[in-house]
Amino acid sequence: MLVRAHHLHVCVPSTVVLIIILSCLRGNFEDDLAEGIQISLDQINSWPPTACMMPGSLPIFCIHSDIVSGQLVSTMMNCEWNAVDIEIVFDFFMAYESVVNGSRMTGPLPYDDIVDDYSRFRAPPLSICASDTWSAYAIGPFETAGGYFWPSTVAVFKNSSKWLPPQALPQLYAFQAYYLGSIDLESRIVGYPPIHQHHFHFGYVQAGRTLAVPREYGNFLAQHGLGVVAPSELMGNHGEDQCHQHESGPRCTIRSAPDGFAYHQQSPLAFVNTFNDVRPLHSRPFRTWQVVAVKHDTQHARGCMALTYLATLKPTLTRFTYALRALRDAVSWSAVELEFEHIFEASMHGHASSLLDIWWFHGPDGSVFDDLNEMEASRKQLDYSNRVISRTMSNIKSRQLKPGAATLSCAYRTHSTSESIHTGGSLLVYVRKIHCPVVFLSRHQVLVVFHRGQSSATTTSQIVRMHAFVRIFHGLPNNSSS
């Protein structure tokens, strides 16, 4: 419950390739109960196995742990939370809402101008729970009543703060597990719905590319010589990271490194997040806290977690997106060679409104396509030509009828799951985590993305921001580099 005031070789944890490797508060909980999902310890103990224990996966490499989930929920419910001034903990902190052309957004639309188009508000209180094994930071409360106002926070920790998690080595942190997301008044995890974590990232990396950030944050980075930086994608939570209830539900957002591995992060630590209350505007007010919780690595893991993105196009716009003609069908594909000693999890992500399907093959390009010459126009680029989707699918199907054809490992439509949940009086459908099998049958990988043109009745935009990729979590020895 939230609380009363009283020379070192390390692994590089995330990479990009193209395909791309790239106060005490007590009260009646019913006063704050919103429609949706809240997770208790009893529920965690009764959930079925996670998807990585299913056929075609490697159960020893599950990164969702019932034990760790129980530890975190118990820690947050029983901890002595301390109210701490934000200035003591962070070198920089801001809370804001995204604004588009001077008026707040009315739906789940893309951001407009990330640099200047926002409204800053007073920073909510900070509470900290620290133990020998866990460090948890709760920002809030945020009181929302639906309507997609896109509240956001960005923070950079002071390297001198006593409230930092313990370092594994100078300037290096190692964590066995983490949770990034929302909790309610009783310290219970809040799922989606009602709260959608658009993105929540923790850690620190040098971005190595142009990154759009709120101007005040950008000025801070420039004044402190930090350059263009971004919290790491390795430790994150997104809306689609919540699993179907049959695959453990919101427990998927409590993530644990397998034995012998840890999540490594460098100093200074930072986090950014944006979330939404997805209920209808003017719903009953609901208070939540945004939480960063990390479990310290007490086992001195010899390996580190790493993340590789498999994609077909380089991101050219903000939020790691690329530009897509909204009204046109298009295809793009790419091939790459990947070899991982330990593969822990793979999942797909894409913007469904502009996506027909994603096909991920194990095998070289010649075993995927019957006529490679015909496919050159869509290799690492968008091909908008006539009947491009049907022609590409026919090309692939022709190759499948011949010997030595590649194996289709995962497909967005085939492996996607959804569930219907009452939200604001309506039964709405929510897409859940799209798990892919993690047994690689070849070091050769081919990803094909089929982009579906929207009708002019469903969009007024000629150009949309698009995501379509596979996230692969794997392990590296601690003397590796990308």
N, C-alpha and C positions, 0 to 999 in steps of 0.2 A: 504494500500500500504506500502511496506517496504522501509526502512526509512532512514531519515536523521540522520547524526551524530549530531548534536547539544546536694490422692490415688484413681485412676480412673478406672471405669469399662467400657471397650469399646468392641464392637463386633469384632470378628475376621473375616475379610472380604472375605477371600477365603480359601477353604478347598479342600482336595483331598480324595475320597473313592475308594475302589476296590469292586465292579464295578467302578471308583476311585473318593472318595469325595476329592476328592482332592482340512546500507547508504540510503538520499532519492532517490530512483531509480524511474525515470519516463521514459516512452518510449512507442513505439507502441506495443501494446500487440500482434499484428500479428507477430512481430519479434520472439516471444517466443511461439506462439501457436503450440502445438503438437496435433497430432491426439489423440482422446480420449474424456475424460469427464472433463469439468470444470463446477463448480456449482455457479450460481449467486443467488441473493436474489429473483429475479422474478421467477426463476425456483422453488425455495423452496415453494413459495406461491401457485404454481400451481400443486403440486404433489398430487396424490391420497392417500388414507389412507394407513397406514402401516399394515403389516400382523397381528399384534396383535389385530386389530379391526375386523378381520374376524371371521366367525362362529367357535366355539370351543375354542376361546381365551377370555381373559378378558381385554376389552379396557381400564379400569381404570388403568391397570398396564403397559401401553405402556411406553417403555423407549426411544422412539424416539419422540421428540417434535418439531412440526412446529415452535412454539413460540421460543424455545431455539435455534433452527437452525437459525432462522432469527436474533436473538440477536447476535449470534456469528459472522455471516457473516457481519452484520452491524458494529459490534465492530471492527473487523479486517480491514474493508475497511476505516473506519473513525478515527481510533485510531492514536494518536501521538506516533509512534514507536520511541524508543530510542536505539541508538547503545551503547552497554555495553561490556566492556572487559570480556571475558569468565572467566579469573582468579578471577574476583570480585564475580562471581555468583556460580562457581562450584569449589569444592575441587578436582575433577578429571573430565577430559574430554578427549576423544580421538575420532578421526574420522579415518576410515580405510576401505579398500576393502578386501574382502575375496579372497584368492589365494589358488589354489589347486595344490599341488606338484610343486610349482614354476611358474605356469602359470595361468592367469586369467580364470575364468570359461566361458564357451560358451553357457550355457543354464540353465534352471531351475532345477539344480541338487542339491542333498543334500550337506551339508558342509562336508569337509574332516577333517582337523585338526583345530578345533576352537581355540585351545590354542596357536599354533605357526604359522599356515599357513594363514597369512594376511599381508597386506601392509599398513602401517600407512601413512596418509597424513596430511598436515597442516590444523588446525582447521578452518572451515569457520567462518565468522563473526556472532555475536549474536545480535539480536534486541529484545527488550522487550516492550510489550504493557501492561500497568497496569491501571486498573480502580477500582472503588469501588466494582464492581461485577465480573470482569474477570481479570485473569492474563494469558498472552500469551507470549511464548518464541519461536522465529523463528531462526533457524540455517540455514545459507546458504548465497549465492546461491550454490546449487549443479547443475553443468551443465552436463547433460547426453545426450548421443546420441544412446541409445539402447544398446543391447548386453549383458545384465546380468552381470554387474561388482560387484553386491552385496555391494554397499556403506553402511556403518554402522556407528552408533554413540553410545557411552555409556557415561553417565554423572552422577555425584553425586553432589547434591547441598550443598553449605556451609550452615550450620545451622545458621551462623551469618549474612548471606547476607540480605541486605535491600530489595532485589528483590524477596524474597520468598513470596508466597501467605500468607495471614493471617492465623494464627492457630486458630482452634476452642477451643482447650485446650492445655496446655503445651505438646509439642511433638506429638500433634495430629492435623491432617488436616481433614476437611470435605468439600466435593465438591458436588454441585448440578448437575453439568454436565461437560462434557469434550469433546475435540476433539484431536485426535492424528493422524497426517497424513501430507499430502503435500498441499501447496498453491502455486499459480503462482505469477507473477510480480504484478498483480492487486489484490492480496490477495484473489483470488477465490480458492475454494477447488478444488483440482485436483483428479479425480477419476481414476479407474482402468478399462481399460487402459487410459493413458500410464504408470502410476506409480502404481506398485504393492507393497503394504505394506506387506512384508513377515511376519514381526512381529513388533509391536510398543507397548512397555509396560511402564507404569508410576506408580510410587509409591515405596514401599519398603517392602520387607518381608524377614524373615530369611528362607532360602531355606529348611533347614532341610534334605538336600540330597546332593550328589555329583553333582556339577554344573560345566560344562566346560565353561570357559570365557577366552578371550584373556589374555595372560600372564601378560601384563603390568597392566591390570585391576585387575587381581588376586593378583599381588604384592602390589598394592595400598590397596586392602581390607585387606591383611595380615598385612601390616605396620600400619594400623589404627585400627586393632583389630575388624574389622567388620565381620570376619568369612566368611562363604560361604553364600552370599546373592543374591537375584534376585529381580528386579522390579516386582511388583505385577501383576498377571494375571487378577486381577479384573478390572483394567482400561487398556484396550488394544485395538488394531486394527490389524486385519489380513486380508489377501487378500479376504478370503471368507466372511468377515463381510460386504462387500458391497452388498446391496440388488439389486434385479431386478428393472429396471426402473419403472415397474408397482407397486412396493412396496416401492418407494421413492428413489431408487438408492443410490448414495453416501451419502445421508442424514443419512443413517443407521449408519455411522461412527461418527456422532454427537450424543452423548448418554446422556440421562437425567435420573436422579433418579426420581421415582414417588413421589408424595406429601408425606411428612412425613419421607422420607428416604434420605440418602446421601451416597456418596462413602467416606469411612474413610481410611486414610493413615497415617502411623506413620513416624517419622523423623529418619534418613535423607531421603528426597525425592531423587529419582533417576529415570532415564529412559534409555532404550536401544531400538534401532530400527535397522532394516535392510530393505532396499527397493531395487527395481529394475525398470529400464526403460525397459519395455517389448517389445519395438519396435525393429525392426531389427538393427543389428550393422551398424554404420555409418549413422543413421537417422539424420535429422536436429537437431542441438543442442537445448536443451530445459532446461531452468533454473527453478528450484523449490526450495522451502524452506521447511524444516521439522519443524513442529509446535507442541508444547505442549500448549494447551489452556484449562484452568480450570475455572469453575464458582464457586465462593465462596458460601458456604452454609450460607445464611443470615436468614434462617428460623429455625435454631437450630433443625434440624431433630432429632426425637427421635429414629429412626431406621436406620440401615445401610444396604447397599447392600452387598450381599454375592454371592459367586460363588462356585458351586459344579460341579465337573467333574464326569460323568458317563462313565466308561470304563470297559473293560474286562481283561486287563493285566496291570501290573505295568510297568512303563517306566524304561528301563534299559540302554538306550543310550542317547546321547546328544539331546537337543531340545525336551525333553519329549517324546521320541520315544522308540519303542521296535524293536528288530531284527526280520525280517521275511524272510524266504526262498523265493527268488524272483520267482522261477520257479514252485512252488508247491501250490496247493489249500490248504486252511486251514480254520478251524473254531475255534473260542473261544467264551465263554459266561460267564456271571456272574450274580448273583442275589444279591439284597440288599433291605433293608427297608429304605425308606425315607419319612419324613413328613415335609412339609413346610407350614407355616401359610400363607405366601404370595409368589406366584410364578409369576415372571415378564416376563421371556423369556427363551426359550429353542431352541437350534440349534445344528445341527450335523456337524462334521468335520471329514474328512478322506482323505487319499492320494488315489485319484481315480484310479491311474494306477494299484494299487494292491488291489482294493476293488470291490467286486461284490455287496454287500449290507450290511446295518446295520438295524437290526430290534429291536425296543424298545417296550417292552410289559409292560402293567400294570397288575400285577397279580403275584402270587408266581410261583416258577419254575414248580411245579406240574401241574399248569394250562397252562403252555407253552409247555411242552414236554410230549408226550405220554409214552415214556420209558426213565425215568431218568437214569437208569443204563447205557444205551447206551451212554448217554451224559457226563458221568463222565470223559472221556478222554479229553474233551475240556473245562471243567469247570476251569476258570482262567488260562488256558494254551492253547497252540496251538496244535491242532490235525491235522496232515498231512496224516492221513490214507486214504486208497483208497475210492473214492466216498464220502468223508466226507461231502461235501456241499449238494449233493442230498439226502444222508441219513438223515442229520439234518433237511433239509426242509420237507422231508416226515414225520419225527417224529413230527414236529410241526403241520403240516397239519392234521395228524391223530388226534391230540389232539383238534384241532379246530372244528372237527366234533362231539365232545362230549360235554355234558352239562358242564357249568362252565368254559369254556375256557377263557384264558386271552385275553384282548383287545390289538390289535396292535395299539399303539399310534402314531408311527412315523417310516417311512422307508426311508433310504437314497435315493434310486432310485425314490420312489413315490413322496417325498416332495422336491426333488432337482429342482432347476430352473437354466436356463442359458440364455444368450443372445448373439447374433452375432454382432460384432462391427468391422468396418474397422480399421485395424492396419498395418501400413507399406505397404499399397497396397493390403493386403489380408483380407478376411472376416474371422475372428477368433471367436471361441466360448469361452465364459467365464462363469464359474460356479459361481453362486451367492449364497447368504446366504440361508441355508437350515433351514427354520423355522419349528418347531414342535409345535403342540398344547400344551397348558400349563395347561390344566385341568387334574389333577391327579385323576384317577378313583380308585386307590388303593395305599396303602403305599408300597406295594411290587412291585419292579421293576426288570425286566430282560432285559439284553442287549445281543444280539447275533450278532457277526461280522463274515461275510463271506468274507474271503480273496481269491482273484482271482490270480492264478499263471500267470505270464507274459510269453510270448514266448521268446525263446532265440534270436529271431530277434529284439525284442524291448528293451532288456536289456543285458548288459554284466556283471551285478552284480549277484553274487550268493545270497548275503544278502542285503536287503534294510532296510532303516529306515522307520518305519510305525507309523502313527497316526490313531486312530479310536475312537471317543468318542462323548459324548453329553455334551454341556455346559448348565448348568441350573443356571440362575440368579434369586435370591430370596432375601427375606428380613429377617433380624434378629433384635430383640430388642437390644438396645445398652448396655445391661448388659450380653449379651450371649457370650459364647465361643464355639469353635468347639468341 
